[in-house]
Amino acid sequence: MSEKRLVRVFLVDDHSMFRAGVRAELDTLTDDIEVVGEAGTVGEAVAGIGHLRPDVVLLDVHMPDGGGAEVLRQSRKAYPEVVFLALSVSDAAEDVIAVIRAGARGYVTKTISSQELVTAVLRVSEGDAVFSPRLAGFVLDAFADRPGAAPISDPELDLLTPRERDVLRLLARGYAYKEIASELFISVKTVETHVSSVLRKTQLSNRYELSRWASDRRLV
């Protein structure tokens, strides 16, 4: 009887601690997956994918030098056999739609459990499309082009940097500054700076108004 083939996974995220955590979880929970490499930048990711030709790439959406969509743009056509699964703190409609249009096979958020992540990796490797529950509707709306579809562009939202959106999203969910800092691997001071910048750009005055603003744009 032939030996079962392992699903070879490549990790792309700009936080080395997060990559180490995901690698440890995958190594501990299943014998069906082998993490063959990792990268913290777009350039490293493109080079690593080309060299290792993994089965599945777990791909962060927001990175300083371009993010998941840029990795897809540079890799998808050259290596069509590689499957990309976005794994991000962001559950914003425009982020989901952007990476799916760029060629990702699925999109799950970093709140996913370890066992759910294992299942998602195995499913996309077999050809399934996988989404965290509330995200599938964004994709269906966008590609069906129905009335009420999730907006792909919002001029006010476009003023915010990806990191400011991440901070705003967690703030609107009730996270304290310290919790946001821990979730995003940044300092409390940096969180405060981002919040001040968001308040200035949106011309809002407090956390309550920001939460409403974020909710109106389906960021929460």
Residue pairs with C-beta under 8 A, 6 or more apart in sequence:
4 32
6 31
6 32
6 33
6 34
7 32
7 33
7 34
7 55
7 56
7 121
7 122
7 125
8 34
8 36
8 52
8 54
8 55
8 56
9 26
9 33
9 34
9 35
9 36
9 54
9 55
9 56
9 57
9 58
9 121
10 35
10 36
10 37
10 38
10 39
10 45
10 48
10 49
10 52
10 54
10 56
10 57
10 58
11 19
11 22
11 23
11 35
11 37
11 38
11 39
11 57
11 58
12 38
12 39
12 40
12 45
12 57
12 58
12 59
12 60
12 63
12 68
12 71
13 19
13 22
13 38
13 40
13 58
13 60
13 63
13 87
14 40
14 41
14 60
14 63
14 64
15 40
15 185
16 40
17 185
18 110
18 185
19 38
19 40
22 35
22 58
22 87
22 117
23 35
23 38
25 114
25 117
25 118
26 33
26 35
26 117
26 118
26 121
27 35
29 114
29 115
29 118
30 118
30 122
32 118
32 122
33 118
33 121
33 122
36 52
36 54
37 48
37 51
37 52
37 54
38 48
39 45
39 47
39 48
40 63
41 63
41 64
41 65
42 63
42 65
42 66
42 67
42 70
42 71
42 74
43 65
45 57
45 59
45 71
45 75
46 71
46 74
46 75
49 57
49 71
49 75
49 79
49 82
50 75
50 78
50 79
53 79
53 81
53 82
54 82
55 82
55 83
55 125
56 82
56 83
56 84
56 85
56 121
56 124
56 125
57 71
57 75
57 82
57 83
57 84
57 85
58 85
58 87
58 121
59 68
59 71
59 72
59 84
59 85
59 86
59 87
59 99
59 104
60 67
60 68
60 86
60 87
60 88
61 67
61 68
61 69
61 86
61 88
61 90
61 95
61 98
61 99
61 162
62 68
62 88
62 89
62 90
62 95
62 162
62 163
62 166
67 162
68 84
68 86
68 88
68 99
68 102
68 104
69 98
69 99
69 102
71 84
72 84
72 99
72 102
72 103
72 104
73 102
75 82
75 84
76 82
76 84
76 102
76 103
83 105
83 124
83 125
84 99
84 103
84 104
84 105
85 104
85 105
85 106
85 107
85 108
85 120
85 121
85 124
85 130
86 96
86 99
86 100
86 104
86 106
86 107
86 108
87 108
87 109
87 110
87 112
87 117
88 95
88 107
88 109
88 110
89 109
89 110
89 166
89 169
89 170
89 183
89 184
90 109
90 162
90 165
90 166
90 169
91 109
91 132
91 134
91 135
91 169
91 219
92 165
92 169
92 217
92 218
92 219
93 138
93 141
93 142
93 150
93 151
93 152
93 218
94 150
94 151
94 152
94 153
94 154
94 157
95 162
96 107
96 131
96 135
96 138
96 139
97 138
97 139
97 142
97 150
97 152
98 152
99 107
100 107
100 139
100 142
105 124
105 128
105 129
105 130
106 120
106 123
106 124
106 128
106 129
106 130
106 131
107 130
107 131
107 132
107 135
107 139
108 116
108 117
108 120
108 130
108 131
108 132
108 135
109 132
109 135
111 132
112 120
112 132
120 130
123 130
124 130
131 139
137 150
138 150
138 218
141 148
141 149
141 150
142 149
142 150
142 152
150 218
151 217
154 217
156 202
156 217
157 165
157 217
157 219
159 201
159 202
160 168
160 198
160 201
163 184
163 186
163 194
164 194
164 197
164 198
164 201
165 219
166 184
167 180
167 184
167 191
167 194
167 195
167 198
168 194
168 195
168 198
168 210
168 214
168 219
169 214
169 219
169 220
170 179
170 180
170 183
170 184
171 180
171 195
171 207
171 210
171 211
171 214
172 210
172 211
172 214
172 215
172 219
172 220
173 220
175 183
177 188
177 191
177 192
177 195
178 188
180 186
180 191
181 187
181 188
181 190
181 191
184 191
195 210
198 204
198 210
199 205
199 206
199 210
202 210
202 213
204 210
204 213
211 220
214 220
